[in-house]
Amino acid sequence: MMPAAPARSLSTWLLVLALAALVAASFASLPLKLSEFFTPEAAATTAEFMTGFAPPELSTPFLLKCLNATAETLSMSALGTLLAVFGALALALPAAGRFGRLPRAMTRALLNVLRSIPELVWASLLLVAAGLGPFAGTLALAAHTSGVLGRLFADALENAEPLPQQTLLTNGAAPLAAFFYATMPQTLPQMLSYTLYRWENNIRAAAVLGVVGAGGLGQMLKYHLSLFQMPDAATVIVCMLLLVALVDAISFALRRALTR
């Protein structure tokens, strides 16, 4: 006989009902006009807009300009993620309770602030201080990603098995050595996976940050769309798609190498 399924607790059913009520309230409160997507006017307008992108601009000077912007976007995402890793590691230790409850609470509050502010808002604030260009975008990515990775790194450290580190400490190892030899090997693969995933996200974010003047492909896209230069904008969009696909492939290969 098959074992009986475990009984669902009352709190589980209440949570499911609350989520269902939230979804129903969301549909009821939003003025969704799905039928307007399927009208002949909407189809004709969409077709007219999309035909403006063809054919893309393929002149050599413009392609070189797009290549430089692509490299700038890639550099922004990579450097922003790298800075965020250092910031996250520095904040993860106190956020994981390694220095007591009060530093843990204060650091987690700081991490909440960092990741609650979107990259676009960080970029808008930093543009005032750093001026237009990729520097502000890189700092914006680093600030937001530090909050995200700091929380993930702290949770990974808290969930690590404490027995190996306690064993080393009991046998006379220094606390720092016990941490690096016992705790870090447990959490390092998880931290690397989180970092690669955030790098993928930062590629997309870096492309969007240019809308507020932070450089890269996003700034080119905003410029050409504002002038209704649709063939030029189409080429920039293709560069964005190729860049995201390239980074996804690199990240996938790195994750496979880490899991072997």
C-alpha positions as CSV (number, residue, x, y, z in Angstrom):
1,M,0.0,0.0,0.0
2,M,1.1,3.5,-0.8
3,P,1.7,5.6,2.4
4,A,-0.9,8.3,3.1
5,A,0.0,11.8,2.0
6,P,0.8,14.1,4.9
7,A,-2.0,16.3,6.1
8,R,-1.8,19.9,5.2
9,S,-1.7,22.3,8.1
10,L,-4.1,25.1,8.5
11,S,-1.4,27.7,8.0
12,T,-0.6,26.2,4.6
13,W,-4.1,26.4,3.4
14,L,-4.4,30.0,4.7
15,L,-1.3,30.9,2.8
16,V,-2.6,29.4,-0.4
17,L,-5.9,31.2,0.0
18,A,-4.2,34.5,0.7
19,L,-2.1,34.1,-2.5
20,A,-5.1,33.2,-4.6
21,A,-7.0,36.3,-3.2
22,L,-4.0,38.5,-4.0
23,V,-3.9,37.3,-7.6
24,A,-7.7,37.8,-8.0
25,A,-7.4,41.3,-6.5
26,S,-4.6,42.1,-8.9
27,F,-6.7,41.2,-11.9
28,A,-9.7,43.0,-10.5
29,S,-7.8,46.3,-9.7
30,L,-5.8,46.6,-12.9
31,P,-7.5,48.1,-15.9
32,L,-6.4,45.4,-18.3
33,K,-7.7,45.9,-21.8
34,L,-6.6,42.7,-23.5
35,S,-9.1,42.9,-26.3
36,E,-7.4,46.1,-27.6
37,F,-4.3,44.0,-28.6
38,F,-6.4,42.1,-31.2
39,T,-8.1,45.0,-33.0
40,P,-7.3,45.7,-36.7
41,E,-6.0,49.1,-35.7
42,A,-3.5,47.7,-33.2
43,A,-2.3,45.1,-35.7
44,A,-1.8,47.8,-38.4
45,T,0.0,50.2,-36.1
46,T,2.3,47.5,-34.8
47,A,3.1,46.3,-38.3
48,E,3.9,49.9,-39.4
49,F,6.1,50.4,-36.4
50,M,8.0,47.2,-36.9
51,T,8.6,47.7,-40.6
52,G,10.4,50.9,-39.7
53,F,13.3,48.9,-38.2
54,A,14.1,47.1,-41.5
55,P,16.6,46.9,-42.9
56,P,19.1,47.5,-40.0
57,E,21.9,50.0,-40.5
58,L,25.0,48.0,-41.5
59,S,27.5,50.7,-42.6
60,T,31.1,50.0,-41.3
61,P,31.4,53.3,-39.3
62,F,28.1,52.6,-37.5
63,L,29.0,49.0,-36.8
64,L,32.3,50.1,-35.3
65,K,30.4,52.5,-33.1
66,C,28.1,49.7,-32.0
67,L,31.1,47.5,-31.3
68,N,32.6,50.1,-29.0
69,A,29.3,50.6,-27.2
70,T,29.0,46.8,-26.8
71,A,32.5,46.6,-25.3
72,E,31.5,49.5,-23.0
73,T,28.3,47.7,-21.8
74,L,30.2,44.5,-21.2
75,S,32.9,46.3,-19.3
76,M,30.3,48.1,-17.1
77,S,28.6,44.8,-16.2
78,A,31.8,42.9,-15.5
79,L,33.5,45.7,-13.4
80,G,30.2,46.4,-11.6
81,T,29.8,42.8,-10.7
82,L,33.4,42.5,-9.6
83,L,33.1,45.5,-7.3
84,A,29.8,44.1,-6.0
85,V,31.5,40.8,-5.1
86,F,34.1,42.6,-2.9
87,G,31.4,44.7,-1.3
88,A,29.1,41.7,-0.8
89,L,31.9,39.6,0.8
90,A,32.7,42.5,3.2
91,L,29.1,42.8,4.2
92,A,28.2,39.1,4.3
93,L,30.4,38.3,7.3
94,P,28.6,40.7,9.7
95,A,25.3,40.0,8.0
96,A,25.8,36.3,8.8
97,G,26.1,37.0,12.5
98,R,29.8,36.5,12.7
99,F,30.2,39.6,14.9
100,G,27.1,39.5,17.0
101,R,23.4,40.3,16.7
102,L,23.6,44.0,16.5
103,P,26.1,44.2,13.6
104,R,24.0,41.5,11.9
105,A,20.8,43.6,12.1
106,M,22.5,46.8,11.1
107,T,24.3,45.2,8.1
108,R,21.1,43.4,6.9
109,A,19.3,46.8,7.0
110,L,22.1,48.3,4.9
111,L,21.8,45.4,2.4
112,N,18.0,45.9,2.2
113,V,18.6,49.6,1.3
114,L,21.2,48.8,-1.3
115,R,19.1,46.2,-3.2
116,S,15.7,48.0,-2.7
117,I,16.9,50.9,-4.8
118,P,16.8,50.0,-8.5
119,E,19.8,50.4,-10.7
120,L,18.1,53.2,-12.7
121,V,17.6,55.2,-9.5
122,W,21.2,54.6,-8.4
123,A,22.4,55.7,-11.8
124,S,20.3,58.9,-11.7
125,L,21.7,59.7,-8.3
126,L,25.3,58.9,-9.2
127,L,25.1,60.8,-12.5
128,V,24.8,64.0,-10.5
129,A,28.1,63.2,-8.7
130,A,30.0,61.4,-11.4
131,G,28.6,63.0,-14.5
132,L,27.4,61.3,-17.7
133,G,29.1,58.2,-18.9
134,P,29.8,54.6,-17.9
135,F,31.4,55.4,-14.6
136,A,28.1,56.2,-13.0
137,G,26.5,53.2,-14.5
138,T,29.2,50.9,-13.2
139,L,28.8,52.3,-9.7
140,A,25.1,51.9,-9.9
141,L,25.4,48.3,-10.8
142,A,27.9,47.7,-8.0
143,A,25.7,49.4,-5.4
144,H,22.6,47.4,-6.3
145,T,24.3,44.1,-6.8
146,S,26.2,44.5,-3.5
147,G,22.9,44.4,-1.7
148,V,21.7,41.4,-3.6
149,L,24.9,39.3,-3.4
150,G,25.5,40.4,0.2
151,R,22.2,38.9,1.2
152,L,22.8,35.7,-0.7
153,F,26.3,35.3,0.5
154,A,25.2,35.9,4.1
155,D,22.5,33.3,3.8
156,A,25.0,30.8,2.4
157,L,27.3,31.4,5.3
158,E,24.6,31.0,7.8
159,N,23.4,27.7,6.2
160,A,26.9,26.2,6.1
161,E,27.5,23.2,8.3
162,P,29.2,24.6,11.5
163,L,30.8,21.3,12.6
164,P,33.9,21.4,10.4
165,Q,34.8,24.9,11.6
166,Q,34.2,24.0,15.2
167,T,36.3,20.9,14.9
168,L,39.3,23.0,13.6
169,L,38.8,25.5,16.4
170,T,38.7,22.8,19.0
171,N,42.0,21.4,17.7
172,G,43.7,24.8,18.0
173,A,43.3,26.3,14.5
174,A,43.1,30.1,14.3
175,P,39.5,31.4,13.6
176,L,40.5,32.9,10.3
177,A,42.2,29.7,9.1
178,A,39.2,27.6,10.3
179,F,36.8,29.9,8.4
180,F,38.8,29.6,5.1
181,Y,39.5,25.9,5.4
182,A,36.1,24.7,6.7
183,T,33.3,27.2,5.8
184,M,34.5,28.8,2.6
185,P,34.9,25.5,0.7
186,Q,31.2,24.7,1.5
187,T,29.9,28.0,0.3
188,L,32.3,29.0,-2.5
189,P,30.5,27.0,-5.3
190,Q,27.2,28.6,-4.3
191,M,28.7,32.0,-4.2
192,L,30.2,31.6,-7.6
193,S,26.9,30.5,-9.0
194,Y,25.2,33.5,-7.5
195,T,27.9,35.8,-9.0
196,L,27.5,34.4,-12.5
197,Y,23.8,34.7,-12.4
198,R,24.0,38.3,-11.3
199,W,26.5,39.0,-14.0
200,E,23.9,37.8,-16.5
201,N,21.3,40.2,-15.0
202,N,23.8,43.1,-15.0
203,I,24.4,42.7,-18.7
204,R,20.7,43.5,-19.3
205,A,20.7,46.2,-16.6
206,A,23.8,47.8,-18.1
207,A,22.1,48.0,-21.5
208,V,19.1,49.8,-19.9
209,L,21.2,52.2,-17.8
210,G,22.2,54.0,-20.9
211,V,18.7,55.4,-21.1
212,V,19.6,57.8,-18.3
213,G,22.9,58.7,-19.8
214,A,25.2,56.0,-18.3
215,G,26.8,55.1,-21.6
216,G,26.9,51.9,-23.6
217,L,24.3,50.4,-25.9
218,G,21.4,51.8,-23.9
219,Q,22.5,55.4,-24.5
220,M,22.9,54.7,-28.2
221,L,19.4,53.1,-28.3
222,K,17.8,56.1,-26.6
223,Y,19.5,58.5,-28.9
224,H,18.4,56.9,-32.1
225,L,14.9,56.1,-30.9
226,S,14.4,59.7,-29.8
227,L,15.3,60.8,-33.4
228,F,13.1,58.0,-34.9
229,Q,16.2,56.5,-36.6
230,M,14.7,53.1,-36.6
231,P,17.3,51.2,-38.8
232,D,20.1,52.4,-36.4
233,A,18.0,51.4,-33.4
234,A,17.5,48.0,-34.9
235,T,21.2,47.4,-35.2
236,V,21.7,48.5,-31.6
237,I,19.0,46.0,-30.5
238,V,20.6,43.2,-32.4
239,C,23.9,44.0,-30.6
240,M,22.1,43.8,-27.3
241,L,20.6,40.4,-28.1
242,L,24.0,39.0,-29.3
243,L,25.7,40.3,-26.2
244,V,23.2,38.8,-23.9
245,A,23.4,35.4,-25.7
246,L,27.2,35.5,-25.5
247,V,27.2,36.2,-21.8
248,D,24.6,33.5,-21.2
249,A,26.7,31.0,-23.1
250,I,29.9,32.0,-21.1
251,S,28.0,31.8,-17.8
252,F,26.5,28.4,-18.7
253,A,30.0,27.0,-19.6
254,L,31.5,28.4,-16.3
255,R,28.7,26.8,-14.2
256,R,29.2,23.5,-15.9
257,A,32.9,23.6,-15.2
258,L,32.3,24.5,-11.6
259,T,29.9,21.5,-11.1
260,R,32.3,18.9,-12.5
